[in-house]
Amino acid sequence: MARSNQTTDRLAIESGRSFTHTPSDRRASVRRKSIQGAARAVVLAFLFGLGSAYGWAQQKGQQPAPPKGAQGAPQKDQQQMRGLDEQIQEVKSDVLRIAAELSLLEEKLLYPSGTQVAIFVAMPKGDTMRLDAVRLQIDGQLVAHYIYSLKELEALRKGGVQRIYVGNVATGDHQLEVLVDGKLEGGADFSRTEHFAFRKEVKPKLVGLTLAGANSGKTPITLGEW
């Protein structure tokens, strides 16, 4: 569930086995589908071109050897293949870059800065608790439920930060409920729920949650401003 942003969030560790995110209204859902459709169309167009080029390259590589006397032909074909490989790598880089830019654009359109709330998860370095899952509710509504893999847990223990939720919240006072499930170093089950109040101003709101095991001597769930 963590999986980190550049504050790690991939971690935003963007890979979890379970994640729930409820948009604030129908318009956000419609805009999301429209943007995602455009993103898929662009990426598919690049991939189609990449596949065509790769197929052509394979055909070239499978052509029968030229008759004796055409000694320069194989060398020329190899040079063309190398040039094509370089072009394919450039196209791959372009696809990744465009996908990243579209993702940022989608976030800006779906979550305007005036209503955006982002919640991050971190753990004290070296904490021995095995974090299994985190569930978040804002004003009684489930907004995120994340299940962590061992790889993600290790990243958090090393100082990684996961962006577990980003969404739209109206300005004013709100209630955040945090449920943490895991196991302590000795194997005992650990479950803790905490409630926090936070205020959303007319600017982006960044909330940090630090999770610690009961044996660490630290408060299991603490909330701070980022």
C-alpha positions in Angstrom: 0.0 0.0 0.0 2.5 2.4 0.2 4.1 2.1 -2.6 5.8 6.1 -2.7 5.7 9.5 -4.2 8.7 11.7 -4.6 8.3 12.5 -1.1 8.8 8.8 -2.0 4.6 8.0 -3.0 5.7 5.6 -5.2 7.1 4.7 -2.9 3.7 6.6 -4.2 4.7 2.8 -3.9 1.8 3.3 -6.4 1.1 -0.6 -6.1 -1.3 -2.0 -3.5 -3.6 -5.0 -3.6 -6.6 -2.9 -2.5 -7.4 0.8 -2.9 -10.7 2.7 -2.7 -11.1 6.3 -3.8 -14.4 8.0 -4.0 -14.5 11.2 -6.2 -16.3 14.2 -4.7 -18.9 14.6 -7.4 -20.2 13.3 -10.7 -18.4 15.9 -12.7 -15.1 14.7 -11.3 -15.9 11.2 -12.4 -16.8 12.3 -15.9 -13.7 14.4 -16.3 -11.6 11.5 -15.0 -13.0 9.2 -17.7 -12.5 11.8 -20.4 -8.9 12.4 -19.5 -8.1 8.8 -19.0 -9.6 8.0 -22.4 -7.4 10.7 -24.1 -4.4 9.4 -22.3 -5.0 5.8 -23.4 -5.5 6.9 -27.0 -2.2 8.7 -27.1 -0.3 5.9 -25.4 -1.9 3.3 -27.7 -1.0 5.3 -30.8 2.6 5.3 -29.7 2.6 1.7 -28.9 1.0 0.9 -32.2 3.8 2.7 -34.0 6.3 1.0 -31.8 4.9 -2.4 -32.6 4.8 -1.8 -36.4 8.5 -0.7 -36.3 9.4 -3.7 -34.2 7.6 -6.1 -36.6 9.3 -4.5 -39.6 12.7 -5.0 -37.8 11.9 -8.7 -37.2 11.0 -9.2 -40.9 14.2 -7.6 -41.9 16.2 -9.8 -39.6 14.5 -12.9 -41.0 15.1 -12.2 -44.7 17.3 -14.8 -46.5 21.0 -13.9 -46.8 21.9 -12.1 -50.0 23.8 -14.1 -52.7 27.5 -14.1 -52.8 28.9 -10.9 -54.1 26.5 -8.7 -52.1 28.9 -8.6 -49.1 28.0 -5.1 -48.1 24.3 -5.8 -47.7 24.4 -7.7 -44.4 26.5 -4.9 -42.8 24.1 -2.3 -44.1 21.2 -4.2 -42.7 22.8 -4.4 -39.3 23.4 -0.7 -39.3 19.8 -0.1 -40.1 18.7 -2.5 -37.4 20.9 -0.6 -34.8 19.4 2.7 -36.0 15.9 1.3 -35.7 16.6 -0.1 -32.2 17.7 3.4 -31.1 14.5 4.9 -32.6 12.4 2.3 -30.7 14.1 3.2 -27.4 13.4 6.9 -28.1 9.7 6.1 -28.7 9.5 4.2 -25.5 11.0 7.1 -23.6 8.5 9.4 -25.3 5.6 7.2 -24.2 6.7 7.1 -20.6 7.2 10.9 -20.6 3.8 11.6 -22.1 2.1 9.2 -19.7 3.7 11.0 -16.7 2.6 14.4 -18.1 -0.9 13.2 -18.7 -1.0 11.8 -15.1 0.0 15.2 -13.7 -2.5 17.0 -16.0 -5.3 14.6 -14.8 -4.5 15.3 -11.2 -4.5 19.1 -11.7 -7.9 18.9 -13.4 -9.5 16.5 -11.0 -8.2 17.9 -7.8 -7.9 21.8 -8.1 -5.5 23.3 -5.6 -8.3 25.1 -3.7 -10.0 21.8 -2.7 -7.1 19.3 -2.8 -6.3 17.2 0.2 -3.4 14.7 0.1 -2.6 12.3 2.9 0.8 10.6 3.3 1.9 7.6 5.4 5.3 7.1 6.9 6.9 5.0 9.6 9.9 5.7 12.0 13.1 4.2 10.5 13.7 0.8 11.8 10.3 0.3 13.3 9.7 -3.5 13.7 5.9 -3.5 13.3 4.6 -5.4 10.3 2.1 -3.0 8.8 -0.6 -4.9 7.1 -3.3 -2.4 6.2 -4.5 1.2 6.6 -8.0 2.4 6.2 -9.0 6.1 6.0 -12.4 7.8 6.4 -13.1 11.5 6.0 -16.3 12.7 7.6 -17.5 9.1 7.9 -16.8 8.3 4.2 -14.3 5.6 3.3 -11.7 7.2 1.0 -8.8 4.7 1.0 -8.1 1.2 2.1 -4.5 0.0 1.4 -3.0 -3.5 2.0 0.8 -3.5 2.1 3.3 -6.0 0.6 6.5 -6.9 2.3 8.5 -4.9 -0.3 6.4 -1.8 0.4 6.7 -2.3 4.2 10.5 -2.5 3.8 10.5 0.8 1.9 8.5 2.5 4.6 10.9 1.2 7.3 13.8 2.7 5.4 12.2 6.1 5.4 9.9 5.9 2.4 6.7 8.0 2.2 3.5 6.9 0.6 0.8 9.1 -0.7 -2.2 7.0 0.2 -4.9 9.4 -0.7 -5.6 12.6 -2.8 -9.0 14.0 -3.3 -11.3 17.0 -3.1 -12.5 18.4 0.3 -14.5 21.5 0.9 -13.0 24.3 2.9 -13.8 24.1 6.6 -13.4 21.6 9.5 -13.3 17.9 8.9 -12.8 14.6 10.8 -10.3 12.0 9.8 -10.5 8.4 11.1 -7.4 6.2 10.7 -7.5 2.4 11.2 -4.2 0.5 11.3 -3.8 -3.3 11.3 -0.6 -5.1 11.7 1.5 -7.5 13.8 4.1 -6.7 16.5 7.6 -8.1 16.5 6.6 -11.1 18.7 3.7 -12.0 16.4 0.9 -10.4 18.4 -1.9 -8.8 16.5 -1.9 -5.0 16.5 -5.0 -2.8 15.7 -5.4 0.8 16.5 -8.0 3.4 15.5 -7.6 7.2 16.0 -9.7 10.2 15.2 -8.3 13.6 14.2 -9.7 16.9 13.3 -8.3 19.1 10.6 -9.2 22.3 8.9 -9.1 22.8 5.1 -8.2 26.3 4.0 -8.4 27.8 0.5 -5.1 26.1 -0.6 -3.8 22.5 -0.9 -3.8 20.6 2.3 -1.0 18.1 3.0 -1.5 15.7 5.9 1.2 13.3 7.2 0.4 10.2 9.2 3.3 8.5 11.1 2.6 4.9 12.2 4.5 3.1 14.8 4.3 -0.2 16.6 3.3 -0.4 20.3 6.7 -1.7 21.2 8.5 1.3 19.8 7.7 3.6 22.7 6.2 6.1 20.2 2.6 7.1 19.7 1.1 4.5 17.4 -0.6 7.1 15.1 0.3 10.7 14.9 -0.9 13.4 12.5 1.1 16.4 11.3 1.0 19.2 8.7 3.4 18.8 5.7 
